[in-house]
Amino acid sequence: MLVNMSAVEWGSLDVGGLPTGTVTLLLADVEGSTRLWQTQPEVMTEAVAQLDRVLADVVQRHQGVRPVEQGEGDSFVVAFARASDALGCAVDLQRAALAPLRLRIGVHTGEIQLRDEGNYIGPTINRTARLRDLAHGGQTVLSGATEAMVLDCLPDGAWLVDRGTHPLRDLPRPERVVQLCHPDLCNEFPPLRAGSAERRLPTQLTSFIGRRAERDEVGQLLADHRFVTLTGAGGVGKTRIALEVAADRGSDFPDGVWCIDLAPVTDPRLVPVTAARTMGLPDQAGRSPEDILSAFCGRRRMLLLLDNCEHLLDSCGHLVARLLADCPNLTILSTSREPIGVAGELTWRVPSLSLKTEAVDLFADRAGRALPGFRLDDANVDAVIEICARLDGMPLAIELAAARVRALTLSQIKDSLHDRFRLLTGGARTAVRRQQTLRASVEWSHNLLTDAERVLFRRLSVFMGSFDLGAGTAVGGSSEVERFQLLDQISLLVDKSLVVAEDHRGVMRYRLLETVRQYALEKLGESGEADDVRTRHRDFYTVTAASYDVSDAASRVRLMDWAETEMDNLRAAYTWSLELAEPDSALRLVSSVHDLWFRRGRQREGIAAFEQVLDDNSCRDTVAPQVWTRAVADHAILAASIALPAGADRAEEALAIARTLDSPELLAWTLTACGMLTFYDGALADSRFAEGARVSEEAGCGWLTCQIQMMEAIARIFAGDPARAVDVAEKARVVADTVGDDYFSQQSRVWSGVGMFQTGRLAAAEETLRLLDADVAAIDEPPITRIFRLVGHGSVAAYSGRVDEAYARGCAAVLAAEAAGGIYGDTVYVVEAYAALVEGDAQRARKACEDAWRHTIPLREPFARCTNPFAEALLACGDPAAARRWADEAVAVVPGIFVSIALTVRALVALAENRVREAENDVLAALASVAATGPHMRVPDILECLARIHAADNVHDRAVRLLGAAATVREDTGAVRFGVYQRDHAAAVAACRVGLGDNAFQTLWAEGAGLTPGQAIAYALRGRGERKRPSSGWESLTPTEIDVVRLVKEGLGNKDIAARLFISHRTVQTHLTHVYSKLGLTSRVQLAQEAARRGD
């Protein structure tokens, strides 16, 4: 429901003098206003009134003018003579206290037209409105025109961030968009909203001729049916008409249109992988490609075009059935030479072109492109009609024939086609007619080639997808002479429309149309040289992949770019090695492109390729030990990176072999693999990573050392040792920067920031991540880096009490994870959970925890229990029984610093259940754990929990000292108290104040506030009960006696020691007497000397 902005004193604005000429317009609206009016009508009434008041003030202050009636619903328009005034107004509006309203603001500058004295009209205001539609709530975006005018006069502290060029709905020209940023505003947002539905359709370089009726009919079928298959002969135009229909009907699918070309795919298992890749969805731990696609499509209203399905019917049928069942708003259009055979499929056979209109028009258009100046006239139209008739109106055959006008007259084309075409259709009656028709046109084109061209043509059929000149030369030429002539020969094939040439990033690449390639493959088979040519193809790609120097960062990037471009050919080379029973070559190829699998989110495809060889034990003895060991290590690293099982025994066997080989790099790499397989076994992982780093450093392999150290840092995070993780990550960063490895440099800073956060160094963590923000702003940030950078920012913001920022960062992290296919959901939702706990919103925290747990996988469950505050959310929601179950499970499995956190949470649950002694035991154990593992961000919570227990026991003096100590830690770290605990904390403070009186309370609070975290923990543990100790010697001393000895060594007298430890001077003397007796000493001087000698 939308309402008009309430009537404020618009008369105070100068609405009678709208600026004219070149004007800067500010258009804004309220994000989600319909939902807000439906769910919070009373709140919205006041919020809109507040917006009216703020708007009147801000517009007048920045010399803006608001048109009388322009803007509808919750939107408004303001005009400015100066662009800088518009920006100042935008910043003040976004800074204003308008919650729950979040404004989307667009600013554009251009020539304006007046509709009347009080309103604007025309393209400038239209473009401003479309620009605003790209923004999210709280975001201000500017056009390129406005940016140019304000670069030197931005509001104080403001800066601009380039958001790229975007299409604007219903407008022909895309717009360059920049975001206005300011320190007082949230500057992290998801990608800009789509100005129009996303269309991932290949660009067509030739016009589409005719078939208007067919396009309309298929379009109507798509409106009425969820799954339509276009069938027909090869070359009849199934793909082209499908693309045209998809483009025509794009507006019916607001969530996008994707075309998935399956022609290069030979392995049925790769159908869902290819679909996911085309849609930009990376691999996910624990989820199949079908699961990823299903989750992405979900309830989106979108269209998938599956092209060239005929050779993959079973796999396509399985995928289509799954997606149609799971995704109620999904529509699928497929092309195939035969029906796919799925329930609900509607098949529609694509007819040939009508001969006297469409076919002739197509021939004339393509002939005109091949021979500029060609025109259809009365003298040649009959010949063209006959050619088209003899080609049965098949578009591909017609295009091939039309291309010949460069070298032949129409009469010669007709005569050349006549004999061969009649022979094929009349003699090969065992073939279906559509194969006869297509074969006739391709056969005819083939027979016009010279012998040398025919040889090259058939050899090029082994390429899948496209290839460059170097590959074509290596594979297409079997001698120096052939290789020397290849450029000329391939150019001739391009001219004769049998090979397509395309510019790809400044490099010319070539490909055969799929139907033409199939014919060429037949000719290759007939030639008797198919095996040799396929082997040359395999050898070229295997050798090329291995030729890149992975120790050089720039070379590694080139390798990954090359491998992505050549993926179809790499798959074909790998498959040929398997067909030849040469697993050694297959593994060498897959290992050579390991960086592609690992760094660009393609782990699952690499894993599948390795497993197809490694799981066949019969090939174990035929593979060179070095190749097998490298492959096992590569496979283990890929699997561990997405928490999949990888066969630890096989990895250990590979490690044993690596120790016998003279290759330090391989040994270090295999140690890394074994370390990653034991990520959740801290001690074992440490030993593997430590040895691997040592071997790598000794070999001078900095490029490998930074990777090993980075993995060790992650293992330390998993093990609950963030302090060590920060140290190791910093070492990794230094090495990565030295060798130029941007990927691991960024990763090291991300995990260093996470470690700093966990140790309670919030300011340092924020600074580390902020510096990383600047570095990744200008690059295509890897998805994993972006996800965990946002998680780190969001976690710091939550613990610092900046709830709105934490929600925004968490939301951005979720969107980044979803854009990457839903990976790391068990982590990204935790940011929202902590923000909600800080805010005191228990239900929201519980929902976020549920979302996080739902996205985890078995191997990550231990770490998920470390980070997911489910027990605290359950407790805050009033479900202590469920909270206890979760807390008990966490205490049983978490390591390192997470032990003390889990124990504290369980203590809080026990307090809620009035099990005070159980709570005390857990919180004291938590403090002992902190003393052993080091401080972290939850230390103040532990101290306050124990203070609540002492308050409940009426031991108010100890309670107040602990409360004071916790307050100091919070002040030093910047960590706020969770809002869900605020009431219990306030109650404990009030009880202590009543029990002690204000003066004693203030004195004791000040004493506690003066303690360091270590002193506070020691004080808290003092008096916890004696453990069994020897009766004499240094090991027999109690914690309090150790504290007394330490202070004696520092030269303090009994009175000062008593004040420091909050005990009487007589108690100090008693402790000293016990110490002298246990250590066999007789004086204070002896004790100080002995303590100094021991270093105690």
N, C-alpha and C positions, 0 to 999 in steps of 0.2 A: 504494500500500500504506500503510495506516494502522496504527500501533501504539499501545498504551496508554502514557501517560506513565510513565516509569520510577518505581519505588517509592522515593521519598525519605522522609525522616522526617516524614511527615504527622502523626505523633503529637505533633510539637512545636507543631502548630497546635491551637487550641481548637475542634475540630470538634463538640464536644458542646454548644456554646452558640450556635447560629445566630441572628443577629438577626431579629427579627420586627416586624410592623407595617409602617411605611414604611422600606424598605431600598433601598440603592443596590447594584446588581449590576454587576460587571465580567465580561464574557464575552470570551474571546480564543481565537484559533487561529492556526496557522502557515500563511502563504500558500504555496501550491504544495507542500505537504508530500509529497503522493503522488509528484510528480516528483522531489523531492529524495531520498526513500527509494529510488527506482528507480535514480537516477543516482549518488548519493553515500551509500550505506548506512553506511559506516564513519564518515564525517564526521557524518552525522545522529545516529548513536548517541551520539557525544561531545557534539554540539550539544544534543540533548534532555536529556542529563544535566546540562549546564551550565544549561539553562533551568530544570530542576527545582531546582537549587541557588539560582539567582537568585530564582526564584519564592518559595521557602520564606523567604528572607531578606526580600524586599521586602514580601510579604504580612504577615509578622509585624511588620515595622517600621511599617507603616501601619495596624496594628490591624484587618486583615481576617480573615475566616474563610472557609475553603474547605470546601464540602460534601463529605461522605465520598466518594461515588461519582459525583458529578455532573460532566458533561463527558465526551465520548467522543473516541476517536482522539487527535488532537493538540490538542484544545480543553480549556479549563478555565474554572471559574467561581469568583469570589471575591465574598463579600458584605461590605458595610460599613454600619455604623450611620450614618456621616457621609459625605455625597457628596464633600466636600473630600478625605477620605482616599482615596477611590477614584481621584480625579484624580491625587493625588500618587503613588499606586501605578502608575497608567498611565504617567506621565511617566518614572518610574524604570525600568519595564520596557522602554519604548521606547529609553531611553538605554543600557541594558545592552549589553555586548558579547556578542551572541548569534549573530553571523554563522555560517552563512548563513541563519539563521532570521529571518523578518520577521513580526512579530505584527500581526494585525488585531484591534483592540480596540473593543468597544462598551460604553457605560456608560448605564444607565437607572435611574430611581428610581420606585418605585411600591409599592403595597400588595402584600405577599408572602403566599403560602400555603405551608404545610409539607406535604410528602407524608408525611414521618415526621420523627424527631428529627434526621436528618442530611442531608435533601435537600429542595429546593424543588419546587414544581409551580405551574402556572397561567399566566395571561396576562402577568404581569410578566416572568418569565424567558423566555417565548416572544418577547415584544417585544424584549427585550435581544438575543436570538440573531439575530432578523431585522435589527436595527439593526447588529450586528457584520457581517453579511453584506454590507452596503453598502460597507464599508471596504476599502482596499488595504493591502498589507503595509507596516508602518511607520506606519500612520495610526490615530488614535484619534478616534472619533466619539461624541457625546453626544446624548441626546434633549433635547427642549425642557424636559421636566420636570426633568432634572438640571441643565440650564443655569440655570434659575431659582433653584436652590438654591446655586450656586457662584459666581455673578457677583461677589460681594464677597470671596471667599476662594479665589481661584485660586492654584495653586503659583507660587512666585517666578519672574517672567519670563514666565509663560505668558499666552496670550490665546486668545480664541475667534473663529472665523470662521464666519459663517452659510453653510451649504451648501444652503439651501432646504428645501422640503417634499417628501418622497418616499413613494411607496407601499411598504409592507412586504409581502413575500410571504405570502399566505394570511391576512392580517389586514385587517379592514375599514377601519380608520382610518389615513390617512397620518400620517407623523411628521415634525415639524420637526427637522432635523439640523444640529448645529454641530460643527466640528472643533476639537480641542484642539491648539494650536500652542505651540512652545517654541523658543527660539534654538538649543538643542542638537540639535534634530530637523529632519529634512527636512519641510518644510511644503507643498511643491508636489506635488500629486497629480493624476492624471486625474480626470474627473468620477466621482462615486460610481457604484458598480456598480448595475445595475438590480435593484430589488427584485423585479421581475417582468418578463416579456418586454414590450418596448415595443410598444404598440398605437396606431398612428396611424389610428384610425377615427373618423369624425364621430360626435358625440353624437346619439343619437336621442331626440327629444322626445315621441314617441308610442309606445305599446306595440305589440309585434309579436303579431299574432293568428294562432293556428293554425300550419299547415304544419310540424308536428313531424316527420312522416314525410319530407317533402321535405328539411328541414334535415339529418336523419340520413343520407339517401341521398347528398346532395351532399357531406356531410362524409366519408363513406366513400369517395366517388370521389376526393376530394382526398388521402386516405391512400394510394390505390392508383395515382394518376396525377399527373404533375407539372404538367399543363396542362389545366384544365377551363374550358370556356366555357358560361355560362348564356345561352341564346337565348330569344326570345319577343317578343311584341308590346310596343310601348311602353305602359307603364302596367301591365304584368302583375305587376310587383314584382321584376324581376331584381335591381335594385340592393339593395333591402331584404333579400331572402333571402341575397344574397351577403354583405352586411355581418353578418347574423346568424350565418351559417356561419363567417365569419372570426373573429367574437368567440367562438363556441363552440369553435373549434379552435385558439385562440390559444396554448394551452399546448403544442401540438405543434410550435410554431415558437419556440424559445427566443431567437432573434435578432430577433424582431419581426414585426409585421404592419403593412403600409402600404396605404392606399387612395388611388389616384390617379384623380381625376375628370377625364376628358377631354372632358366635355360643352362647356366653354367654348372648346376648342382648335379652330381652323379651319384652321390651317396644318399639314400633315402633318409638316413639319420640326421642329415644336415638341413633338411627342410625347415624345421622350427628354428634351428640356429641361424639360418640365412634370413628368415623372417625377423627374428629378434635383432640381428645385426643391421638390417635395412632400416629398422625403426629406431636404431640408436640405443638399444637396450643391452647393457653389458651382462656378463655372467654374474650369477648370484650364488653365494654359498648355500648349499642344501636345497636348491630349487632347480627343476628341469627347465629347459627352454620353453616347453609348453606352459609350465606354471608361470614363468615370467611373462609370456605373451598374454595369458589369461588375466593375470593381475593387472597388467598395463591397460588392456582393453576394458576390463571391468564393466562399468556401466556407461562408458563413453559412447557417444553416438558418432560412429566413424565408419569408413569404408576401406576395406582391404581389397586390393587387386592382386590376385595370385596369377602370374603370367607363366605360360609354358609348363603345364602340369603333367602332360601326357606320359612322361617317362618316370613319374614319381607318384602314381595314382594312389597306392596304398598309404604312403606317408602323408600325402596331401589330404586324403580322405580322413585319416585319423586326426590331423590337426584341425581341419574344418569342423568335424563333428564336435571336437572338444571346445573350440572357440564359440561355436553356435550355442552349445549347451550352457557355457559359463557366462557368456556376454550377451545379455538380452537386447542391447541396442546396436549390436554389430551387424553390418551388412557385408557380404563377401561376393565379389565378382571374380570369376576365374576364366582363364582361357585354356583349352585343352583340345587335342584332336579326338578325344572321346570323353564321354561323361565320367565324372569322378566317382559317382555311385554312392553318394551320401543321402540319407533320408532327408527329404525336404528340398532336394536339389531341383531346380528348374533349368532345363537345357534349352538353348536357343542356337540353332545352326546359322552361322554367318553365310549369307549367300554371296555369289560372285557379283561383280559390278554389272549394272545394266549396260548392255553393249553399246547402244547408240547414244547414250548420254554420259553416264559416269565414267565408264571405261575409256571412252574417247577423250573426255575432258582430262582424265588422269594422264593418259599418254601425252596429250598436248602440253600439259603443265610440266611433266618431267623432261620431255624432249626439249622444251624451251629452256630448261635449266642446263641441260647438257650442251645445247647448241643455241646460244643466244641469237635471237632473230628468227627462230623457227616459229611458224604460224600455221594454224590449221585453216585451210581454205577449200574451195570447191574442187581444186585440182588434186588434193591429197587426202581428202576426208575418207574416200572409199577405201583407200589402201590402209588407213589407220583402223577403220572399222573392221576390215578383214583380219588384220593382225590381232586386234583385241578379241575377235571371235575365235580365232584359232588358239588363243591363249585362255579361252573359257572365262574371260573376264577376271582372271586372277591378278590381283594388284602387284604382287611381287614379280610375276612374269612380265607384266606390262611395263613395270619400271625398268627391268633389265633390258627389255627390247627397246624402250625409248632411249636408253643410254647409248644405244648403238648408232644413233643418228649422227654422232660425231665422225663416224668412219664409213657408214653405209647409207645409201639412199633408202627410202621407204620400200621401194620395190625389191631391193637386195635383201632387206630385213625380212620381208614377206617370203621371198623365195628361199632364203636360208632356213627359215623356220619350217617351211612347208614339208620337205621330205623327212626331216628328222622327227618332227612332231607327229606326222602320220605314222611313222614307223613305231614310235613308242606307244601311242595309244592303240594301234592296231595289233601290235605283236605281244605286248605284255599284259594279257587279259587276266593273269593271276593276281595282279596288283589292283587295289581299289582305285577307283577313278581319280580321286583327289591326288594320290601319289603319282599317277600317270601324268596328270596335268602339271604338277609342280616339277616333276622330274624332267619333263619336256623342256621347260624354260631353262632350267639349270644346265641340262645336258647341252642344249644349244649354245649357251654362253661358254661352257667349258670347251666345246669343239672349235670355237673361234680363237682359242688361245694357241700360242706357239708351243712347241714341245717343252722348252725351258720354263715357260709360264705355267704349263700344266704340272710340271714336277714341283715347282714352288707352291702352287695352289694346293696340291694334295698334302704337302708337308706342313703347311700352315694350319691344317685341320687339327693338329695335336694341341694347339693352344686353346686354353679355356678362357673365356672372357677376351681380354685384349692383351697386346704385347708391344714392346718397343722394338726399335730397329736392331738394337744389339741382340736381343733374344731371337728375332727373326733371322738375323744373319747366322747366328750360331746353330740354329736348329734347321733352317731352310737350306743352308749350303753345306754340301758334304765335301767340297774341295775349295781350294783357294780361289779358283776361277769363279765358281758359283757364288762364293761369299762376296767377291769383288763386284759381281754383276747384280747382287740382290737388290740394292736400292733402286736401280732402274726397273728391275722385274716387278718389284712390289708396287712401284709407282704405276706401272701399266695395269696391274690388277686393280688398283684403286680407280684408275680411269675407266676400266671396264665394269665397275660397280660390283665386283666380286669381293673386294676388300674395302672396308670402311676406315677412313683415316679421321682421327679426332685429336684435337689439341688438349692435353692433360697437363696443367700446370707448366706450360711452356715446352712440353715434350710431346712430340707426335707419337700417338699410339694407334695401333691397327687392330681390327677384328673382322671376323667373317660373320655375316648373318647366320643365325643358328641353322636355318634350313639349308643354306649353302654349305655350311661346315659339315653337316651330316652327309651331303653328297660327296664332298671332298674326302671325308673319312672312308667312304666306300671305295673311292678311287685309290686311296692310300693302301687299303687292304688288298686290293687287286694287284698293286704294284709289287708286292713282296718285300717292301722295305719298311713296313709299319713298325716292326720291333726296333730297327736301328734308329728310326726317326724319334720314336718315343723315348728311347734311351738317351739320345742326344738332348732331347727336351729335359729329361730328368737330370742329366748330368749338368746341364747349363744352370738350372735353378739351384741344384745342390751346391755346386762350386761357387756360384755367385753369393748365395746366402752365407757361406762360410768365409767369404773373402773380406767381409766387413771387419774392421778392427774394433772389437767391443770394448777395448781398454780406452778408446778415445770417445769422449762424450758426443761429439758432433757426428762421428761415424755411426754411433749407436742410434742416433735419431734418424739418420739417413736409412739405416737398415730397417727400422720400424716403418718408416714411410714407404719404402720400397716393398716391404713384405705385405703391407696392407693393400697396396695397389695390385700386387701380383698374387693375391691369396688364391684365386681360382687356379692359377697355374701351379702354385705350390701344392695344392691339394692333388692336382692331377699327377705331379711328379711323385708325390708320396704314394699315391695309389699304384702307380706303375712299378715302383720298387716292391710293393707287396705282391703284385701279380708276378713279378720275376722271382719271388721268394728271396729278396735281398734286404732283409731287415736292417742290416748295418747302414745302408744308404738311407732308408726311411728314417732311422733314428738320428742320423747326422743332420738331415734336413730339418726335422722338427726341433732339435736342440739348437740349431743355428739361429732360429728366430724366437728363442726363449723370451727375449726382452719384449717382443710384441705381445706374447701371451700374458706376461706378468704385468707389464706397465700400462697396458691399454685395455685392461678389463676383459681379456679373452682367455682367461684361464681354462674354462671348461673345454674349449675346442682343443687346446694344447694337451690337456689331460687325456681326452679321448684318443688323440693320435698316439700318444705314448702308450696308453694301455692296450691298444690294438696289437702292438708288438710285444710289449713287456709281459703281458698276461699269457702269451704263448710260450710255454717253457721249452718247446722244441727248438726255438730259434736262439736260445740262450748261448749255445756253444758256437753259433755261426757269427756272432757279433764280437768285434774286437773288444777286449776288456775296457779300454779307455772310453770307447763309444758307449758301451752298456752302462758303465759307472756314471758317466755324464748324464745319460738319459734318465737313469733312476733318480739321480739327484734333482734334475730339472723337474721331473714328474712330482717328486715329493714336495719341492718348493711351491709349485703351482697349487697342488692339493692343499697344503697347509695354509696357503694364503687365503683360501676360501673355506677352510675348516672341513675339508673332505678327507676321508681315510686314504692312506697312501701306502700302506704296507711297511711298517717299521722294520720288520725282519729283513726285507729286501734292501732297505736303505742301509741297515747295519752291514749287510753282506757287501754292498757297494763300498762302504767306508773301509772295510777290511781290504778290498781290492785296491782302493785308492792309496792305501798306505804302502802298497808294494810297487806302485808306479812312480816313475820319476817326473811327477807333475805337481808342484806345490799348489798351483791354481786349482787343479781338480780336487786335491785333498781338501783345500780350504772350502771349496764349493760344496763338497759332499758333507763336510762337517756342518756347514750352514744348513743343509737340508735336514740332517739328523737333529740339529738344534731346533729347527722350526717344527718338526714333528713332535717335539717334547715341549712346545710353548708353555703348557700348563704344568710342567714338572720343572720348577725353577732351578734346582740344583743341577739336574742333568743338562738342561738347556744351557746353563751358565758354562759348564765345562766344555760343551761342544762349541759354543760361540767364542769362548776365550781361546781355545786351541786354534779355531779357524782364523780368528783375527791375528793371532801370533804368526801362524804360517803365512798368511797373506802379507803381513807387514814385512816379514823377513824376505819374502819374494819380491817386494817392491810393487805389489799390485794394489795401488791406492784405489783404483776403480772398484775392486772387489772388497777391500777393507771397509769402505764406507757402507756398503750393503750389509756386510756381516754385523758391523756395529749397530746399524739401524735396527736390524732384526733383534739384536740383543737388547736394545732399548725397549722395544715393544714387549719382549719377553719379561723384562723387569717390571713394566707396567702391569702385565698380567699377573706377575708374582707378588704384586703389592709392595714393590720396592721403588717408589717414584724418585727418591733422591738419587739412587744409582742410575735410574733410567735417564735422568737429566744429564748426569755426567757423561754417560755413554753416548747419548744423542748429540751432545755438544761436540764430542770427539768426531762422531760421524759427520756432523755438519762441516767441521773444519776440513776434513779429508775430502768430502764431496765438493766443497767450494774450490779446493785446490785442484781437483781433477776435472772440474766443470760439470759435475753431474747435478743438474738442476732438480731432477726428480727427487733424489735422495736428500739433497739439501733442504728442499721444501718439507719433505717428510720428517726429517730430523727436527726441524723447528716446530712442526705441528706437535710431535710427541714430546719435545722438550717443554712446550707450553702446557701440555696435558700433565706432565710430571710436576712442573712448578705449581700448577693449580692443586694437584693432589697433596703436595707438601704444605699447602697453605700460603704459598707465595703468590697471592692473587695479582698484585701489581706487576711483578716480574712476568707472570704468565701473560697478562694483558699486553704488556709492551712487546713481548716476543711475537705474539700473534698479530699485533698491529703492524709491526715491521714486515711480517710475512704478507699481510694484506696488500701493502704497497708493491711488493715484488710480484704477486700473482695478478695484480690488476690489469697488467698489460699483456698477459699471455692467455692461452687457452688452458685454463687451470685443470689439471687432472681431476676426475670426479672424486677419487678417494681423498685427495688433498683438500678439496673444497669441503667435503662432508665433515672431516674431522677438524678442520680449521673453524668451521661454524660451530661445531659441538664444543670446542674449547672456548670460543668466545661466549657462547651461550651459558656454559657452566660458570665461567668467571662472573658474568653479569648476574646470574641467579644468586650466587653466594654473596655477591656484593650488594644485593638488594635492588638491583635495577631490573625489576620484574618485566616491564614492558619490553626492554631491550632483549632480555632472555627469551621471552616468548617469540619475538621477531627472529632472533637468531635460530631458535629451535625450529620455527616454522620454515625458515630458509634451508636448514639442514634436512628437514623431512622432504622438502621439495627437491633438493639436490639428490637425496637418496632415491626418491621416486623416479627422477629423471634418469638416474643411473640404473633403473630397473628394480628398485626396492631393496638395495643392499644395505646392510648395517642398520636395519630398522630397530634392532635391540639396543642400539646406542643413541640414535637420533631422537627418539621419543623421550629419553631420560631427561633431556634438557627441559622440556616442558614440565615433566614431573617435579623436578627440583624447584623450578620457578613457581609452580603451584603450591608446593609445600612452604616456600618462603612467603608467598602471598597469603597463605592460610586457606586456600581453596582445596579442601581434602578430596572432593569428588573428582575434580579435574586431575589432581595428582594420581588418583587411583586409575582413572581412565587411561592416562598416559602410560602408567606402569603396565597396565594390561596390554596396551598396544605394543610396548617394547618387548614384553615377554612373548607375545604371540609371534613376533618376528625373529625370535632367536632359534638356534639350531643346536642339536645335542652337544657337539664339541665346544660350543661357545657358552654353554649353560653355566659352567663355573665362573667365567668372567662376568656373565650377565648378572649373576647373583651378587657379584662384587659391586656393581654399579647401579642396579635397579633398586630404588628405595621403596619396594612394594610393601614391606612390613610397616614402614612408617606411614605410608598412605592408608593402609588397612587400619592401622591403629587410630589415625586421625579421623577415619570414617566410622569409628566406634565398633570395630570388629577385632577385638584383641585375640580371640581364638585363632582366627586366620592369620593374624599378624605373628602370633607365636610360632605357628607351623612354618611360615616363611623364614622367620628369624632363626629357628632351630636348624633348618636346612642350610641356611647361609653360614652359620657358625661352624657347621660340620665340614664345609668344603672350601671356604675362602682362605686365601693366604695373606701374609704380610700385614700391611696396614689395615687391610679390610677385616682382619680378625677383630681388632679393637672396635671398629665401627659396628660390626655385626653384634659383638657382645654388648655394646652400648644400646643398640636398638632393642636387643632382647631384654636388657635391663629396664628400658622405658616401658616395654610391654608388661614386664613383671610389676613395675610400679602401678600401672593402670589396673592390674589385677590384684593389687594390694599384697603382693608377694615381696615384701620389702627386703627380706634377707637374701632371697634369690637375686633380686636386683643389685644388692650390695656386692654379692659375690661376683656377678658378671661385670659390674663396672670397675671393681678393683682389678679383676683379671684384664679388663680392657686397658687400664692404666699401666699395668705391668707390661702388657704387649707394646704400648706406646714407648715405654722406657727402653724396650729392646729393639724396636724397629724404627724409632724416630718420630718426630711430630708430623701431624698432617692437618688437613683443613677441618676435621671434626673434633679436635682436642677441646675447644671450648664447650662443645656439647657434652663431652665426657665429664669434664669438671662440673658443669651445671647439673648433670644427672646425679652425681655423687652428692652435690650440695643439696639437692631436693631430698635425698635419702637422709642426710644428717638433719635437715629441717624437720622431716617427719619424725625423727628420733629425738627432737628437741635439743640436738647438739648444735646450737645456733652459732657458736663461735667458729667452729670448723666450717660450717655451711657458708657463713659470710665471707670468710677468707677465700674459699674456693670460688664463690661468686665474684669477688673482686678480681681474683686471678684470671677467671674466664673473661671478664670484661676487658682486661688489659690485652689478652690474646686477641680478642675480637678487634680491639682498636688497632693493634699492631698489624693484623692481617687484613682487616677490612671485611671480614666475614660476618654477615648478619645472622641473627637467630631465626630459625624457621618460624613463620607465623603460627603454625599449628602447635608450637610449644610455648608461645608467648604467655598464655593464660597461666599455665602451670609454673612458669618461671616467676611471673608476677606474684603468684600466691606464695611461693617459697620466700621471696624477698620480703613480702609483707609480714609473714609469720616470724621471720628472723628479726625484723625491725620491732615488732611488738614484744617479742621475747627478750630482746636485749636493751631496748631503748635507743633513741636516736644517737646519743653520743658514743655509746659502745659500738653500735652498728657502724657508724662512720669510721671509727678507729680501726676496727677489724677489717672493714672493706679496704681501707687504705693499706693495711698490712698485706692483704692478699694481692692488691693491685701492684704492689712493689715486687712481687715475685716474678722471676723468669719462668717460662713454661717448664723447664726442667725442675726448678725449685718447687713449683706448684705441684707437679706430679710426685716428687719425692715427699712433699708434705702430705699429699692425699694418701700415699701408700703407707705412711708412718702409722703404726698401731694397727695394721691390718691383721695382726696375728702372727705368731712366730712359726716359721717353717722349721723343720728338723735340720739342725746344723751341727757340725762338730763342736766339741766342748772347748777347744782351744785353737789358736792360730787365726790367721787373718780371715779364713773362710767361716769362722764361728761368729764374726761380728754381724749384728743386726743392721738394717738400713739406717736407723737413727744413729747407731754407734759409728758407722762409716761416715755419716755427715759430720759428726762431732770431730772425728780424726781429721777430716779434710779441713775444717775450720781452724783446728789447732795448728795444722801445718801452715795455714795462711797467717798465723800469728795472733789470732783473736783470743781474748780472754774469756773466762766463763760467762761474764755478764753479757758480752757482745754475742757470744754463741747462743745464749738463752734467747736474746732478742731476735736473732736471725731465725731460730728454729721454733719460736713461739712456745718455749718451755721455761721452767724456772731455773735459776742458776744452780740450785741444789740438785735438780734433776740432771743438769750437765755434769756436776761432780760425780753423781752416782754412775752415770754412763762411763766417765773416765776411769773410775775405780774398776768397773767391769772390764774395760778395755785393757788396763794394765794387767789385770789378772789373766785374761785370755792370751795376751801376747808375751807374758813374762817380763814386763817392763816395770820400771819403778818411778819414772819421772816424766814430766811433760816434755822436757828437752829430748829424752830418748825417743819418745813417741813421734815428735816432729821430725827427728832425723831419720827414723825407720820409715815413716810415711814418705818422706822425700826420696829416700833410696829406692823404694818400691814404685815411685811415681803415682802413689794414691793421693 
